Amino acid sequence: MKPSVIDYPHGISAVDSGYVRPQLDAIHLVVEKGRAAVIDTGTNDSVALVLAALADKGIAPDAIDFVILTHVHLDHAGGAGLLMAKAPNAKLVVHPRGARHMIDPSKLMAATRDVYGVDEATRMYGDIVPVPADRVIEAPDGSIVSLAGRTFTFHDTPGHARHHNCIQDGATGHLFTGDMFGLSYRELDRDGRQFVFPATTPTQFDPDAFHASIDRMTALEPGALYLTHYGKVDDVSRIAADLLRLVDAHAALGRRCATIEDPNSRAAALKAGVRAIAVDEAARQPWGIAGDAIDDVLGMDIVLNADGLESWIASGTATKRDQRAAA
């Protein structure tokens, strides 16, 4: 299967990972002086597409110097072990909180089964290949690696997950943002204008940390963002402001639903509430989709966002902000 690739300037490309549907999940490549870095990997099924895309650029597997993960959710990292097995010179660069899960993915896979169910998790991700510990580089805040002289700086950015880094490209100042800047599917575009929707996927949503991370990344004044979902996004200040407003709307929904005692009723209210946020945003902007098309494009994300808010409520932190305000 020939990979679907978008080539941007400065040696940066987005490869469609083939996960779920077209243009949902991007793997970013950076090629510099005949060497390559792969930023996020998709799933095991994505590895052949990555290698084919690199081959089309004249890059052999042994010229991959780094496999870089923004975080270890499996739509981003599920194929890392298999790709590392095929790239003999590569080092895996990952947040310190995520490193152990790449070396021993058993707990990560168990958590994924809890979210999706055993059969669906197996269908989507297969068996996760461990990465040898001596090939893993932990990247705490401020870490830098160099690809043929081109630097990548790692920024600890919790909010979506506590094991999340955004990576700044030294050649452009642009950021590879994983899920921290949410979802910007191309179906949402209208007249060339791009839009965003948060990703509050289980299990570590933290709206206060989300705000701090987004503020910190926008302070770097990147000219563009590269989102896993999906591709290059410009107009960073506007996108960031929209994102934080929508994060606040999700948090407010979670706090309201935290008072619903029946779990089934709360789950239904959360899902309906996330969908209502999406419908309202589609009309406000307006997005390039409306009505049933919102469910076609964002249906899975609406469910996952609601599940993430449920996890936030269950953690007991959803009501702490109100308690602090009342103190």
N, C-alpha and C positions, 0 to 999 in steps of 0.2 A: 504493500500500500504506500503510495507516494504521500509524504507529509505535506500538510498545508502550512505554509510559512509566510510570515509578513517580515520583510526586511526593512529596518529603520536605518537612519544614518549612524555613523560611528561604530559600525561592526556589531550592532545589536539586532537580534531577530527574535520573533515570537513564533514558536512551533505549537500548533494545536495538538494537545496531548491525546485527543480522541476520547477523552473521559466524558461519558454520558451523552453529549451532543456536541455538534460543531460550535466552536467559539465560546465554550464555557470555561476551559481550563488551558492556560498558556504556560509553556515552558520557555524561558528566555535563554538565549545563547549570546555570549559575547566572544568575538574572535579578535585577537590582537597578535599581529606578527606571527601568524601561523599556529598560535596556541589558542585554546578554548577554555571557557568556563561555562558550565551549565547551571542556571539558577532555577531551582525547583525542578522536579523530575516527572511529575505525573505519577502514573501507576506502572506496574510491570509491563503492561501492554503498550506503554508509551515509549519504552526504551528503544525499540526498533525504529520508531519514527525520529527520535532524537539522533540516533546514529546515522540514519539516512539523510537527515537534513544537514548534518555536519559533513557527511561524505560529498554532498552536492557542493559544498564550499571548499572541498579539497582537504578537509580535516579528518585524519584517521583517529580511531579510538585512543591510540597511545599519545595523541597530542592534546587530550583533555587533561588540563592541570588541576582543575577544581570542579567538584560538584558542590554547589552552595545551596543550602536550604534556608528559606525564610523562617519556616517552622516545620514541625513534624506531623501535622495532619496529613493523612495518607493521600489526599488528592494532590498534595504538594511533594510528598516524600516517599510515597509507597514504592516507587521504582528506584530509589536511591541505591539500595544494596545490589540489585541486578545490574544497574548502570556501572557501579563501581567494579563489579566483577568483570565487566567488559572493557574497562578503561584502566589498564594496569598502572599508569603513572599518576592517576588522580588521587587527590586528597578530598575527603568530605569535610566541609566547613559548616558548622551548625552551632546554634545557641547552646551554652553549657547545660541548660535544663533539658535539651532535647538529645544530647549526645548519647546518653545511656540507652535511650529508646532505639537508636539506630544500631547500637552494638548488640543489644538484646531486645528485639521488637515484640516480645511476647506480651508485655503489659499494654503496649500501644495497640496491638491487634485485639486484645481483650476489650479495651475501651471502645474500639471501633465497633466490635460486635454488639456491645451494649447499646450503641447509638442506632445501628442499622439492622441488628439481628444477625445471627450466625450465617444463614444462607446468603443473604444479600451482601454482607461484608466479604464473604469468600468469593462470591461472583464478581464483585467490583474490584477487589484488591489481590486475590489469590494469596500465595504464601510470601510473606515479606522476608527478603534475604538479609541476614545480618551483615554488618560492615565490620571488618577487623578493627579492633581498638587502635592499633598502631597506624591506621590510615585515617583516623578522625582527628580533626583540629577543632577544638572548642573555641568559639568566638564570643567572648564577653564584650560588653559595651566598649567601643573605641578600638577594637581589634582591626588590624589592617592585613590584607594579603595582597600579593602583587602577581598579576598575570602579564608576563613579558614586559614588566615595567609599568603596567596600568594598575592602579591601586583600587581596591574595594574596601570601604570602611563600614564597619558593622555597628549599628545603633540598636540598643536594647529597647524594644517598643512593645510593652505589654498593653493589654486592653482587649484584644481578640484572644490572645493566648499568652501565657507567661513565658513561653519558650519561643518568642517571636523576635526576629531581627528585621529591620529594614537595612538595605545595603546601598551605600552611595558610591556611584561610579566616579572615580577620580578624573576620568577623561572628559566627562560632560557635566558633572554635578547632579545628574539625574538619580532618581531613587528606584530601586526594585523593592516593591512594598508588600509582596505577599497578599495578605488579607487585611492589612491595617487600614488601607483606604477603601475597603469594601469591595463591592461588585459594580463594575461598569460595563455591562454587556453591550455589545454593539447594536443589538436590537432596540435599546433604549434611545439611541442617538436620534436627533431630529435636526435637520438642516445643518449638519456638521457639528452640532453642539452635543457634548457628552454629559452624561449624568451618572449618579452614584447611588448606591443603596448599601447600608451596613451589612456586615456579616457577624452575627452574634452567636455563631455555631457553638454547641457544647464543647468544653465545659467551663471555660475560664473568662467569660465576658465580665468586664469591669469598666463601667462607663467613666469613672474618674480617671483611671489609668489610660483609657482610650483618649480622653481629652488631652491629657498631658503628652501622650505620644504624638498625636496629630499636631499639637502646637509646636512640639519640638522639631518635628520633621518639616513643617512649613517654614519655621524660622531658618532652615538651611537654604531656603529660596531655590528649590529645585526647578528647573525649567520644564521637566516632565516627570511623570510617574509611569512605571511599568507594573501593572496589576496582573496577578495570576488570572483574575476573572474580569476584563480580558484585554490585555495588551496596553498600548501606550495611551496615556491620558494627559491632556494639556490643561491650561486654565486652572492651575493648582489651587490658588487661593479660593476661588469660587467652589471648586469641588470639595475642599476641606471644610468650608463653612456649611455647605449643604450636608455633608457627612455628619458633622457634629450636631447639627439640628436634628437629624434623623436618629442619631445615637440617643439623644435626649428623649426623643419620642418613644423609642424602644424602652428606655429605662423607666419612663413614666408609666408605660403600659405594664411593665413588670411589677412596679410598686402597686399599681391598682389591683392587679390580679393576685398579688400575694395575699390579699385578704379573703380570697375564695378558698374555702376549706376542702371542698370536694375535688379530688385530683382530676377527674374526668372533665368536670365543668371548667376547672382552671385551664386545662390543656386546650379545650375548645375555645375558651375566651382568648387565650394567648394567640392561637393560630388566627382566629378571626381578627384580632387586633393588629397583628403584623400585616395581614392582607389589607386591612383598612389603611394602614400607614402607606403601603405601596400604592393603593388606588388614589389616595389623596395626593401623593407626590407625583404620580403620573399626570394628574390633572393640573397640579400647581405649575409644573415646569414649562410646557407639557412634554412628557416623554413621547417617543415614537411608537409606543404601544399603549393600548387601553383595553378595558373589558376583559374578555376571556384570554386575550393574548398575554396579559399580566401573569395569569396562572401557567400558561404554556412556557413562559420564559423564567419566571421566578417561583414557580410552584414548589420545587424542591427546597429553595432557599427560604421560603416562607415557613415551611415545616421546620427546617433546621434552626432558623432564628427563634421560633417559638420554643423549640426544645432547649436552645441555649438560655433563653429567659427563664424557663422552668428550672434549669440547673442553677442559675443565679439565685432564684428564689429559694431553692432547696439548700443552698450554701449558707443561708441566713444573712447574706450581705445586702440583699435587695432593700431591706428596711433600715439599715444602719444609718444611711445618710439622713433620713427623716428623724431618726432618734437623736443624731448629733445636732440637727437644726433645732430640736425642741429642748435640748439640754441648756 
